Every structure is written in structure tokens, then in C-alpha cells.
Amino acid sequence: MLYKYGYNDNETMPEQLLHLQIKDYYKQQNDLVEGYVWGYKVDIVRGDQLLEIQTGNFQIIREKVRRLLKSYKVRIIYPLILKKWLIREQGLRKIRRISQHRGRIEEIFNELIYSPDLTLNPNFSLEVLFIQAEEDQEIKWRGKKRTRYRVVERRLLKVIDLVTFSKPSDYISLLPEGLSTAFTARELSRRTGMKITLARRMVYCLTKMNLLKEVGKVARAKLYKLNDFND
């Protein structure tokens, strides 16, 4: 699936633009947009299903989602930027260049670490939207050797694909094939090329989902293996 999104550079929105564009991408004819359920504002209400678009930090919505799951199906839409272009001012002109960072699906564990237990609820699902985006940046501070930037705005350029996780066992597909019977987070990091911090968050979440279990230690590192059952 490929979706191209047009936008007006002169249009200003009180809502984060990327969030608004994704909401526009998802909304259907009979949806209630920005509806209220039990006092909570929800991005899209579609019958008994609630769609909540979250561009980052699941921590701030976990209690809201946890409560709504008692009576509704809740799907979190998480846009994952696979490729992005950076726009920065240099002198009197703007420079657009491609970022070296490439998003990877395991990054969802950076957010799920705040509430991995949500995945155990049959009413919960997570949909990862793979996108290309453009990012406006401004100088945060400038040092003698390095300049740091802050994000001003993000814009959706393309929707490339999506994948939906409806139950805990769906996340097992993110583990690489050929892992040893018992493995450490560092072995997972080495096999996949992801940073060790992300690998540790991944095994933590999968353990909380009852998909992995601790089976001992090697040196000071915990050993994990797949549980013998699937949900």
C-alpha cells in the first residue's frame, strides 16, 4: 500500500501536523472524529472500536487506554518513520537533506515498556504505520564543536505499509530465527544489529507478555527462552 499526502506549507494547525495527517488518513465516513468517551477525548470512534493515534510516549495515555479497554476495543496507531528528510535553516535559506537514521519495527518496545501488560487484554491492539516523513528543525543550542537541534514540526509524506499486533503471540515474529535455546539480550542485540538498550527493552516486554521466561544467568546476564505455550 502506498499513500501520498499533499499539504499546504502555509497552513498552520493547533494540532501536531503529523498527528492530524494520520487521523485524516484513517478516518472513514461514519466515524466520530475527536469524540468523547467517558470524559476522554478519542481520535476516532468507530462503533465499539476506538482508534488512538500516538506519535510517541505511550506513558501519557496508558491509564486512559487501560480504563477504556474495560468496555471498548482500543487500537493504538503508532507511526514509525522508516525514512525522513531534515529541513534546517542555514543562513538565509533552508537546506533539506536525508537523515541517516532508519526506523525499525522493534522501536515499538521503546513505548510498550511503559505498559506491556496492555497487550494481554483481548480488546487491545497495536497497529504500526510505516511512513516516510519530513521534519523541520531549529537550533536548540550551538557549541564550539557541535550543534543540537529540536523538532519544530513533522509532516507525513508517504504511508508505505502497516502491520497489526492483535495478541501477544504476534510479537514473537519480531525475534530473529535461529536464536539458541537460551539467549541473552546482548546476543539478541548482536544478531539483529539493534542497540543493547532496545534489545533489553524488547526482552523485558516479551517476558511481561508471558512469551519469554528467565531460565538462569550466564556471568551476570539473564538468560531467556521462549515459553512452551502460545496464547
C-alpha positions, 0 to 999 in steps of 0.5 A: 500500500502506498499513500501520498499526502499533499499539504499546504506549507502555509497552513498552520494547525493547533494540532501536531501536523503529523498527528492530524495527517494520520487521523485524516488518513484513517478516518472513514465516513461514519466515524466520530472524529475527536469524540468523547468517551467517558470524559476522554477525548478519542481520535476516532470512534468507530462503533465499539472500536476506538482508534488512538493515534500516538506519535510517541510516549505511550506513558501519557495515555496508558491509564486512559487506554487501560480504563477504556479497554474495560468496555471498548476495543482500543487500537493504538496507531503508532507511526514509525518513520522508516525514512525522513528528510531534515529541513534546517535553516542555514543562513538565509535559506533552508537546506533539506537533506536525508537523515541517516537514521532508519526506523525499525519495527522493534522501536515499538518496545521503546513505548510498550515498556511503559505498559506491556501488560496492555497487550494481554487484554483481548480488546487491545491492539497495536497497529504500526504505520510505516511512513516516510516523513519530513521534519523541520528543525531549529537550533536548540543550542550551538557549541564550539564543536557541535550543534543540537537541534529540536523538532519544530514540526513533522509532516507525513509524506508517504504511508508505505505499509502497516502491520497489526499486533492483535495478541501477544503471540504476534510479537514473537515474529519480531525475534530473529530465527535461529536464536539458541535455546537460551539467549541473552539480550546482548546476543539478541542485540548482536544478531539483529544489529539493534542497540543493547538498550532496545534489545533489553527493552524488547526482552523485558516486554516479551517476558511481561507478555508471558512469551519469554521466561528467565531460565538462569544467568550466564556471568551476570546476564539473564538468560531467556527462552521462549515459553512452551505455550502460545496464547 
